[in-house]
Amino acid sequence: MERFTTLTGIAAPLPLMNIDTDMIIPKQFLKTIKRSGLGKNLFDEMRYADDGSEVEDFVLNQPAYREAQVIVAGDNFGCGSSREHAPWALLDFGIRCVISTSFADIFYNNCFKNGILPVVLPAEAVAILTKDAEKGANARMTIDLDAQTVTSSDGEVFGFEIDSFKKHCLLNGLDDIGLTFEKVGAIDSFEQTASQVRPWV
């Protein structure tokens, strides 16, 4: 998993409440078990018309936001079913951070396991950052995980809280497999001892 340390990038404003996982990646795209290739279908039903053409006024179809790495969203982002394809689709598009006042628990935890930083901030701060994101590609936000800050394009700084273990995992690029590999020495030692004590196993 790619480490998350400091990110400076374009932020797309998406101030809708209750964006659920089916809106993030509709159910018809869940057949794959690959983490790649889902970015083109991110927010599919909002991004594309029935004939497959782009919906021009959807934020990620606008020229200023096609390279967005941050989403500033409304309340309760990632609610609905517990599909891990949702963070896969965000990451494959290029989104590394989502800022909101609140997240659904399962989606929130899945983000950390896939290298995405979900930032929870008060409504007043999210409103300011939404306005900042509306300035377009020339307004870039900076998210510093180590310092636990979000800095607007105007230099306004907002601090956020994060669980220390989740922070450690993101800073070091550790998903569940990576955490297991950190214990390889202890696992090997256990297996060697077990094979000597219980050779019949």
C-alpha positions in Angstrom: 0.0 0.0 0.0 1.3 3.5 -0.9 2.2 5.6 2.1 0.3 8.8 2.9 2.5 11.5 4.3 1.8 15.0 2.8 -0.6 15.6 -0.1 -0.9 18.9 -2.0 -3.5 18.7 -4.7 -6.7 19.8 -6.3 -9.8 19.4 -4.2 -13.2 18.8 -5.8 -16.3 20.1 -4.0 -19.1 17.5 -3.6 -21.3 19.0 -0.9 -24.0 16.3 -1.1 -25.2 14.6 2.1 -25.5 10.8 2.4 -23.3 9.8 -0.6 -23.6 6.1 -0.3 -21.4 3.3 -1.6 -23.8 2.6 -4.5 -23.4 6.2 -5.6 -19.6 5.9 -5.3 -19.5 2.6 -7.3 -22.8 1.1 -8.5 -23.5 -2.5 -7.9 -23.1 -3.6 -11.6 -19.3 -2.9 -11.3 -18.8 -5.2 -8.3 -18.0 -8.3 -10.2 -14.3 -7.8 -10.3 -11.9 -8.6 -7.4 -9.2 -6.4 -8.9 -8.5 -3.1 -7.2 -7.6 -1.4 -10.5 -9.9 -0.3 -13.4 -12.8 1.0 -11.2 -11.9 4.7 -11.4 -13.6 5.1 -14.8 -16.9 4.1 -13.1 -16.5 6.2 -10.0 -19.8 8.0 -9.4 -20.9 6.4 -12.6 -24.6 7.4 -12.4 -23.8 11.0 -11.7 -20.9 11.2 -14.2 -22.5 9.7 -17.3 -25.9 10.0 -19.1 -27.8 6.9 -20.2 -26.1 7.1 -23.6 -22.6 7.0 -22.0 -21.8 10.6 -22.6 -20.4 12.7 -19.8 -22.7 14.9 -17.7 -20.9 18.2 -18.2 -21.9 19.9 -14.9 -20.8 17.0 -12.7 -17.7 18.2 -10.8 -15.2 15.5 -11.8 -16.1 16.0 -15.5 -15.2 19.6 -15.3 -11.7 20.4 -16.6 -10.6 22.0 -13.3 -11.3 18.8 -11.4 -10.3 15.9 -13.6 -7.0 15.5 -11.7 -8.6 16.0 -8.3 -6.9 14.1 -5.4 -9.2 15.4 -2.6 -13.0 15.4 -2.3 -14.7 17.8 0.1 -18.0 16.1 0.8 -21.2 16.5 2.7 -22.3 14.7 5.9 -22.3 10.9 6.2 -20.0 10.1 3.3 -19.8 6.4 2.4 -23.0 5.2 4.0 -24.9 2.2 2.6 -23.6 -1.3 1.9 -20.1 -2.3 3.1 -18.4 -2.7 -0.3 -14.6 -2.3 -0.3 -14.9 -1.5 -4.0 -15.9 2.1 -3.0 -12.4 3.0 -1.7 -10.9 1.0 -4.6 -12.8 3.2 -7.1 -11.8 6.4 -5.4 -8.1 5.4 -5.2 -8.1 4.2 -8.9 -9.4 7.6 -10.0 -6.7 9.3 -8.0 -8.5 10.4 -4.8 -6.2 10.1 -1.7 -8.2 12.1 0.8 -11.9 12.7 1.5 -12.9 15.5 3.9 -16.3 15.4 5.5 -18.1 16.1 8.8 -18.8 12.4 9.2 -18.3 9.0 7.5 -20.0 5.6 7.7 -17.9 3.4 10.0 -17.2 0.5 7.6 -16.3 2.9 4.7 -14.1 4.9 7.1 -12.1 1.9 8.2 -11.9 0.5 4.6 -10.3 3.8 3.5 -7.3 3.3 5.9 -6.8 -0.2 4.6 -6.5 1.1 1.0 -4.3 4.2 1.5 -7.0 6.8 1.6 -7.1 9.4 4.4 -10.7 10.2 5.6 -10.6 13.5 7.5 -13.4 14.5 9.9 -13.8 18.2 10.5 -16.5 20.4 12.0 -19.2 21.7 9.7 -17.8 25.3 9.7 -14.4 24.1 8.6 -15.8 21.8 5.8 -17.9 24.8 4.6 -14.8 26.9 4.3 -12.9 24.2 2.5 -15.8 23.6 0.2 -15.7 27.3 -0.8 -12.0 27.0 -1.3 -12.4 23.9 -3.5 -14.9 25.8 -5.7 -12.0 28.1 -6.8 -10.8 25.3 -9.2 -7.5 23.9 -10.2 -5.4 26.9 -9.1 -6.6 26.4 -5.4 -4.7 23.5 -4.0 -5.1 22.2 -0.5 -2.4 20.5 1.6 -3.1 17.6 3.9 -0.3 16.8 6.3 -0.9 13.6 8.1 2.0 13.8 10.5 0.9 17.3 11.7 -2.8 16.3 11.3 -3.6 19.5 9.5 -5.5 20.6 6.4 -4.3 23.9 4.9 -6.5 25.8 2.4 -5.2 27.6 -0.7 -5.4 30.8 1.4 -3.2 29.4 4.1 -6.0 28.7 6.7 -5.1 25.7 8.8 -7.5 23.2 10.3 -6.4 20.5 12.7 -8.0 17.1 12.7 -8.0 14.1 15.1 -7.1 10.5 14.0 -6.5 7.2 15.8 -2.8 6.8 16.4 -2.7 3.2 15.1 -4.5 4.2 11.8 -2.1 7.1 11.5 0.9 4.8 11.9 -0.5 2.4 9.2 -1.0 5.2 6.7 2.3 6.9 7.3 4.1 3.6 6.8 1.9 2.2 4.0 0.7 -0.8 6.1 -2.5 -2.6 5.2 -3.5 -5.9 6.9 -1.0 -7.9 4.9 1.8 -5.4 5.6 1.1 -5.6 9.3 1.3 -9.3 9.1 4.7 -9.1 7.4 6.0 -7.0 10.2 5.6 -10.1 12.4 7.3 -12.5 10.0 10.2 -13.1 12.4 7.9 -14.0 15.3 5.7 -16.1 13.0 8.7 -18.1 11.7 10.0 -18.6 15.2 6.6 -19.9 16.4 6.4 -22.3 13.4 9.9 -23.6 14.0 9.2 -24.2 17.7 5.8 -25.7 16.9 7.3 -28.2 14.4 9.8 -29.4 17.0 7.3 -29.7 19.8 4.5 -31.1 17.7 6.1 -32.7 14.6 2.9 -34.6 13.9 1.0 -31.4 13.2 
